[in-house]
Amino acid sequence: MKDNINRRKFLQNSTLASAGLLLGSMGLFSFTANGNRTLNLQNISYSDRKKRKIGTLEVSAIGLGCMSMAGVYNPRQDKAEMIKVIRKAIENGVDFFDTAEVYGPQYSEEIVGEALKPFRNQVSIASKFGFDFSGNGRNGRNSRPEHIRTAVEGMLKRLQTDTIDLLYLHRMDSGTPIEDIAGTVKDLIKEGKARNFGLSEVNPETIRKANAVQKVAALQSEYSMLERVMEHDIFPLCEELNIAFVPWGPLCRGMLTGRFDENYIPETGFRRAGVPYFTPEALQANLKVTELAKQWAVKKNATPAQIALAWAIAQKPYIVPIPGTTNPNHLMENIGALNVQFSNSELKEIRTSLEAIPTIGFRTKESVFTNL
Ligand SMILES: NC(=O)c1ccc[n+]([C@@H]2O[C@H](COP(=O)([O-])OP(=O)(O)OC[C@H]3O[C@@H](n4cnc5c(N)ncnc54)[C@H](OP(=O)(O)O)[C@@H]3O)[C@@H](O)[C@H]2O)c1
């Protein structure tokens, strides 16, 4: 596995360099005749690369969410530009990419498949099934076994691969028993079409039932400095059953980056409109947490987005956030969060501050017991 990386670009961009790898490890680089360095990824230990485990996978501690590339918080993006963003992520140590059939629909998977094809053996792809489409329309949830099989065949084609490293149920289909869904994924894993099973936004009972049929490798639900409800009944269960936790929305859909002020009005048609924590009243309260991230950014010589991501990673060793971006500069900023570390006393101080800030529009503790 080799990445040819232009030396100057590498030194400008690489978080690996600033993490001390250039000085700290032997045999990381070989040199080509034209002066380029070749980064020998096989010589980098997992701890050097800040890896985390998800079932049978070992992935970068920060992944890349590819949802908005297909237009969710912004218009649908140009494929060639998004391929550049994904490949820039790989050049800079990211090897875990999150998509879903429903994003676009299907367009995000097409982008991810094309971008990752030349790098397939270096990266892990996560995708999700759970909805029914005809043409471009979405016809609600469907995880009946025969539908999962059809969906997965399409996903494999679009992702240009013969296996999906982490195959998630995106949303529970109340018409299909979870045991049947888990059993279908178990068969797909036996057939080599998937490697690990994940769930998204389901309750503890569903997780236990699914896990009894097929080991659950990952749970993907919303989690950030603002939305902390998963800490109550889900994190203990992840620990008990050895399930990795993959936070979506680790930047609270951008709120924690500092890009919005209290006058922000979500654009109609995109997926911040109607979200209860983005109403004017809620924003006024919730931006106090962004202010806290800004204060820590000054202390840590970082940005608020980096504080939010570093905070999430520091909560548990089994957490792998997947911040979503369509912007190469934001991508580099987010990867830079791997260089921000907190001491235990700093984490306690942040926790005390967070608990003192009343927020508006987030989930109640009881809601964890429902499948979303
Ligand atoms: N399982 C589920 O139900 C579920 C639900 C939602 C999302 N997801 C997955 O989780 C991923 C992440 O969640 P998310 O995208 O909803 O929320 P997020 O990562 O918290 O926030 C994404 C938003 O933040 C902005 N952003 C990212 N980095 C930034 C930076 N450094 N500075 C300023 N703005 C920045 C992005 O805009 P730019 O493009 O301009 O950077 C985008 O609008 C998604 O891509 C998707 O793969 C899963």
The ligand as an ORCA input file, in Angstrom:
! r2SCAN-3c Opt
* xyz 0 1
  N     -27.179      7.596     10.594
  C     -27.866      8.680     10.404
  O     -29.069      8.718     10.588
  C     -27.164      9.923      9.926
  C     -27.827     11.167      9.929
  C     -27.141     12.287      9.457
  C     -25.817     12.173      9.031
  N     -25.193     10.944      9.015
  C     -23.788     10.791      8.595
  O     -22.965     11.543      9.471
  C     -22.166     12.468      8.746
  C     -21.923     13.719      9.575
  O     -23.140     14.283     10.059
  P     -23.748     15.642      9.514
  O     -23.144     15.944      8.188
  O     -25.207     15.553      9.625
  O     -23.315     16.745     10.566
  P     -21.934     17.396     11.019
  O     -20.789     16.583     10.585
  O     -22.083     17.722     12.449
  O     -21.961     18.814     10.242
  C     -21.856     18.925      8.871
  C     -22.003     20.390      8.532
  O     -20.927     21.122      9.124
  C     -20.213     21.860      8.146
  N     -18.780     21.778      8.482
  C     -18.032     20.652      8.600
  N     -16.777     20.960      8.993
  C     -16.750     22.312      9.117
  C     -15.735     23.238      9.497
  N     -14.526     22.815      9.856
  N     -16.040     24.555      9.519
  C     -17.297     24.996      9.173
  N     -18.293     24.174      8.804
  C     -18.021     22.840      8.781
  C     -20.519     21.198      6.823
  O     -20.513     22.156      5.788
  P     -19.358     22.196      4.658
  O     -19.747     21.158      3.665
  O     -19.451     23.587      4.153
  O     -18.070     21.900      5.345
  C     -21.935     20.656      7.040
  O     -22.893     21.641      6.730
  C     -22.951     12.686      7.449
  O     -22.131     13.142      6.393
  C     -23.502     11.292      7.184
  O     -22.517     10.485      6.562
  C     -25.868      9.830      9.472
*
